[in-house]
Amino acid sequence: MRELGEDMHETDVIVIGGGTGGYSTALRAAALGLDVVVAERDLVGGTCLHRGCIPSKAMLHAAELVDGIAEARERWGVKATLESVDWSVLTATRDDIVARNHRGVEGHLAHAGVRVVRGTAELTGPRTVRIGSGAEAGAVWTARRGIVLATGSRPRTLPGLEPDGVRVVTSDDALFAPGLPGSVLVLGGGAIGVEYASLHRSMGADVTLVEAAERLLPLEDADVSRYLTRGLKKRGIGVLAGTRLEEAVVHEGGVRATLRTAKGEVRTVEAERLLVAVGRVPVTDGLGLAAAGLATDARGFVPPADWSRLETAVPGVHVVGDLLPPPSLGLAHASFAEGLLVAETLAGRTPRPVDYAAVPRVTYSSPQTASVGLSEDEARARGHEAEADSMPLTAVAKGMVHGQGGVVKVVAEKGGGRVLGVHLVGPHVSEMIAEGQLVVGWDADATDVAQHIHPHPTLSEAVGEVMLSLAGRGLHQV
């Protein structure tokens, strides 16, 4: 890094945003010998580490322990009862996990020689950035190799329904709202909404989950949605798909929502808290895109001109993470891959493009869902001569032990051919999908996968059973 004057600096790569996409870009670029500066106005680690993935999964683990007490008592005869949940201890443990991860990221960046400059960054040209707060306020940095945009996203809000952090909350502040509500209305049946509905139900709240589309997780395979909905309803969660919010009135005791179903029926739901989980929008405010010759698309994304390099129409300006439109998935693990790709591109290498079809998608609710590749409908719509086979997890011994239901579904080309998609619902399937990722990513045939033996008794043997069936060698499948 070279100092050009009191307020002028030069480096190889400037990364704007220190979330998962940004810091992974920085670490890989530094490992390849490049000088790297990360501009971050908040905390490195971004939404995923501080408000999303990590704290929510910590809370969901606590929720799983609570559910386990009920299962132990009701199913296994273990005379256990839940006295109470000490919210202060639970949140302190969550915050400690986040803090330790944060220190780890900061330590990795420091060890790699990445310079983190605090403050809001604004593009002033295709290779220059002004960082506008803190000790280096107003300093302009020039990037010799390129600039990486990694400013992430924020929760989408609804007109006339402003979050207050108490009665009306978004996914960014739901975990940090005061106390445990007795009832929650969750708007949005995507992964975030489903996870928060599951969490609050485990903690004892009455939960109503509302989705405007005709089914939950509308981008997933229809059978995933069906099994998930069945599992959530079994837990006592009210699921209203094909339903829209017409009005919400905040009052002293909570929120009164007026809903309209697909059949035109009007329903009123009272809840202590309304959680808005209707998606996320890219953060580009104040980024100065026009100064670099860039603009967002109609949805607010910054589209790349070259997906193989994630490079915009302005040479040397790259995009990672939630700023990317589909087929990017807005998932932290996809952002890691995008960061590696961009860093290696800036270092003069020619990495493989990100294969978004082979990126796993997981919902950490109870039951969990995990998928990779094409749904059955997508496979046929794309012209594949596809067939699907499935097996309930309760058809294998370990599934009976868990007693939570679920399914393994595999979509493949007919005759035991290439596996196009793997779809799972049930306990711990987030830990099972890595196999599906390799199968789909390596274009493996179901016949080939069927040759490999899965351990017994495990949940994963249901995957092997379905592969055997697709290969025409079904053992326990009828």
N, C-alpha and C positions, 0 to 999 in steps of 0.2 A: 504494500500500500504506500502510495507516494503522496506527500503533502505538497500542494501546488501554491499555497498561499494561506493567509489567515483563515479564509472561509472556503478554500477549494481543496478537494482531495481526489485521489485517483486510486482505483482498485480494478481487479479483473471482473468480478461479478458482484452486482448489487441485487439482493433479494429483498423485496418489499413484503413483509409479513413473516412472522416467525412461528406459524402454526406447523402442522405436520408436513404439508407440502413444502413450506419454506425452509424449515430447518433440515429436512432430509436433503433438499437441493444443496444447502450450504455445506452439510457434512460431507456429502459425496464429492462436491466440487473441491473442497479443501483437501480431501484425501487424494485427489488427482493433481495436486500441486498448485491450485489456483488461489489467489488472494480473494477473500470473500467478506463482504459486509452485509449484515442483516439489519434492516430497519424495522423496528417493532415499537408500536406506540403503547402496547399494554404489556403482556407477559409472554415470553416464548413458550411455545406449546399450544397456544391458541385455544379456540373453543373446545376442541376435542379433549385436551388435557384439563382445562380449568372449569368448563361448564357443561361438557357433553359426555363423550365416550367414557372417560375414566371415572369421574364422580358418579355417573349414572350406573355404571356396571358395579361399582363398589356398593351402591345402595341396593341394586338388584341381587347382589350376593347376600346381603343382609336379609332381603325379602325371602330368598330361597331358604335361609336358615329358619325364618319364622314359619314358612310353609312346612318345613321338615318337622317342626314340633307337632303341628296338627296331624301330619301323616303318621308320625310315630304313635300318637295317642289313638287315632281313629282306625288305623289299618294294622298296626303291629302290636298293639297291646302295651306299648310303653307308657306308663302312667306319668306323662309329662304335661305340664300346663304352661302357658305363657302368662307370666305375671304382668308384664308391661314392656314397652319399648322406651328406653331412655334416649330420647331424641338427641340430647346434648352429647352423649357418648358416641352414638351412631354417627353423628355429623363430624365429631372430632376425629374419629377413625377414618372416615372418608377424606377429610381435609388433610390428614397426615399422609395418606396414600398419594393424594394429589401433590402435596408439597415435596415429598421424596422424589416423585417422578419429575417435578419441575427442576429440582436441584440437579437431577441426573441429566436432563437436557442441557441445562446451563453448563454443567461440567463437561459434557461431550463437546459442546461448541467451543468452550475455552481451550480444552485440550487440543482440538483440531486447529486452533489458531483463527477461528472465525470471530470477527469483531462485530459485536451487537451494539448498534447505535440506537438509543432510545429517542422516540419522537415520531410524529406523523410525517410520512414521506409523500412527496408530490413530484410527479414527473415534470421536468422543465424542458425536455427534449428526448429524442430517441435513445440517448445514451447518458442522460444526466438526471439526477434526482436531488431535490432539496429536502433535507430533513429538518423539520421546523419546530422542535421543542427541546427542552433540556439544555445541557451545557453546550451542545453544539448547534444551538438554534440557528437556522438560516444557512448552515453549511451546505455546499453543493458538492455532490460526489459524481465523478465520471466513471463509467464502466467501460473498460477496454474490450472485454469479451461480450458482455450482455447484461440485460436486466431481466429479472424474473418476478412476475406479478403473482403474489400468493396471499392476497388480502382476505380470503375466506368469505364467509357468509354470515347472515344474521337471520333470526326467525322472521317469517312472514307474519304480518299482523292483519287484522280485518278492519275495514273502515268503520269508524264509530265505536270500536271496542278496544280502547287503549289499555294496555297492561299496566297494573298498578303494583305488581309484585306481591299482592296479598290476596285479593279476590279474583283478579284476572291475571294469569301468569303465562309466560311462554316457556318453551323447553329450556331456554337459557337461564331462567330464574326460578323454575319450579322446584329445583332441589334446594334452593336457598330461601324459599318462602318460610315464614314462621310456622313451626309446629306441624302436626299431622292433622289434616282436615278429616272430618267424619264422612264427607261425601265430595265427589269430584265428577265434573262433567268434562270429558276430554273430546275436543274437536279435532278430528283428523285420525284416520285409521291406517296411516303409513307406519313405518317401523318405529318412529319416535313416539307417536301417539299410543301405539300398542304397548310399547315398553313401559310408558308412564302409567297407563291403565293397569297393567299387570302389577307394577310396583305398589301403587296405592291400594289395590285390592289386597295384596299380601299384608299390608300394614293395617288392614281392618276397615278401610273406607268403602262406602257404597260407591260404585263406579258405573257410569254410563259412558259408552264409547260411541261416538257419532262419526260416520264417514259418508261423504257426499256421493262417492262412487257406489256401484251396486254391491261391492264386497270389500272386505279388509285387504290390505296389501294388494291393491289392484294391479300392480306391475308384476306380481309373482304368478306362478302357475295357479290355476283355479282350484286344484286340489289342496295346495298349500293353504289357501285362504279358507277352504271348507274345513279342514282339520283344525286350523288355528281357531276359527270361530267357535267350533264345537268345544275345544279345550277351554277357551275363555268363558263361554257360557256355563260350562260345567263348574267353573270356579265362582259363578255368581255375578259375572260382569254383564251388564246390559249392553248388547250390541245392536246399534241401529244403523244399518247400512242403507244406502240410497236415501239418505236423510240430510236436510240442510238446515242451518241456523237461519231463522228469520229475524229474531230479535233477542237481545240479552239485556236485562235490566239488573244493574248492580245495586244492592241495598245493604243495610247494616248487617244482616245475617248471612249474606252470600250473593248468589246470582240466580235470577229466574230467567230461563231460556225458553223461547218459543221455537219449536222445531216443526218442519214439514216433511213428511215421508214421501216416498216416490209415488204412493197412491193418493197423495193430496191430503192425508190426514194430518191434523195439527195436534202436537203434543207439547205439554209444558213440563219442564224438568227443573227442579230446585236442587241446588248444590251449594256447598260452602265455598267451593273454588271452581273456577272455569279455567281449564288448561288449553291454550291454543297451540295446536301442533299441526298446522296446515302447510308446512313446508318452509323452505329457507330461500333467501334471495342473496345474490352476490353483493359484496361490499365494494363499491367503487367510488363512493362519495369523496370528493377532494383529492382523488388520485391523480388528476391532471392528464387524463388519457388523451385529450385533444392536443395537448402540447407535444405529445410524442407521435401524433398522427394516427391515433387509435380511437375507436368508438365501440360502445357496447351494441349487442344485437337487441331485438325488440324485447327480449326477456331479461335483459340486464347482464348477460354473459359477455365475456371477452373471447370471441371465437378464434381459434388458431387457423392460420392459412395452410399450415402443414402439420397434420396430426402425427406424422412420424417423428417430428421434432418438437411438437407443441410450440411452434414458433408462429407469431402473429404475422400480419402482412407487413409489419415493420421489422426488417432484419435485425436480429439480436435481441428482440423483446419476446420473451417466452411466458407462458401461462401454466400454472399448476393449480390443482385443488378445486375449490368450489366456484372459482371464476369460470371454469370450463363448462360449456354446454354438454348435453348428452352427445355421444355415448359415454362420456365420463360420468361417474356414478355419485359424486359427492360423498365418497367414503374415505375415511382416513387412510386405510390400507391402499386404496387406489392412489391417493395423494403421495404416499411414499414411493410407489412405483413411478409416478410422474416426475417426482423430484430427482430420482436416480436417472431417468431418461434425459431430463433437461441438463443436469450437471454433466453427464457424459457427453452430450452433444456440445456443450460449451467448451469442453476440454478437447474437442476435435475428434472424438470417437463417433462410431456409427452404431448406437445401441438398437436393439429390437424395439419396435413400437409397442405400446401397452396393448395387450389383448383384453379389451374390456369384457368380452364374452366369457373369459376365464377368470374374472374377478368374483370371488364369493360375496354373497349378500346374506347378512345375518340379522335376525331380530331376537334380542335377548330377553324375551318375555317368558312367561311360563304358561303354555309350552313355548319352547324356542322354535324358530324356523331358520333354515339355512339352505341356500340354493346357489347353483352356479350353472351357467349356460342358458339354453333356451327352454322356455315352457313348451308344453305339448302344442298349444295353439300357435305359438311363434314358429316352431319347427315346421309345421304344416304350411303356415302362411309364407314361409321362405322357400317352399318347394321341395322340402325333404320328404322322402317316402318314409315317414316316421311311425314308430309304434311306441307305446308306453306300457310299462309294467310297474306294479306297486305291491307293497307288502306292509300290512299294519305292524307296528312295532310290538303289539301284543301277541303277534304270532311267533315271536322268538322268546326264549326263556328269560333273557335279561330284560326284555320289554315288560314281561309279566311281573318281574321283580319290582321294576320301577312303578308300574301300574298307572302311568300317566297317558297312555294312548300314544298316538302319533303314527307316522307313516314314512316309508321310503318309496320314492317314485323316481324312476329313471326313464328318460326319453332317448331313444336310439334309432338309428336307421334300421330298417327291417332286416331280419335274418341275422341278428346278432352283430350288426354293423356298428359304425362309429357312434359313440355316446355323445349326445347333443346337449343333455341337461341332467342334472342330479338335484332332486328336491327333497328336503327332509323336514319333518315336524316332529317334535318330541323332546325329551330330556337330553341335555348335553349335546345336541346335534351341532352346536357351534364348534365343538371339538372334533366332529366327524367329517365336516365338509372339506377339509384339506385333501382327503382322498379324492373326492369328487372334482376338486380343482385340478389335481394332477391328471385325472382321467380325461376330463374335458380339454384341458390345456395341451395335452399330448396327443389329442385326436385318437384316443385308444378305442378299439372295438370292444363291445360287450363280451364277445367270444374270448378276447385276450384277457380281459379283467377276470372273467369267470375261472380262468386257470389258477388264479391266486387264492390262497386259502385264508379265510378270515378266522380270527380266534373265537372259540366258543367257551363259555357263553358271553357274548357281548352284544351291544346294540348294533355294532358295525357289521355283524354277520348278516343282518337283514339286507345290507347293500350287496353282499356276495350272493345271497339267495336270489335277489332280483336279477343280478347279472347272469346267474346260471339259467334262470327262466328265459331271459331274452336270448340266450345262446342255445335254447332248446334242450337244456339239461336240467330242468327244474327238479329240485329234490323235495322240499317241503311245500312248494307252491302247487296248488291244484290247477 
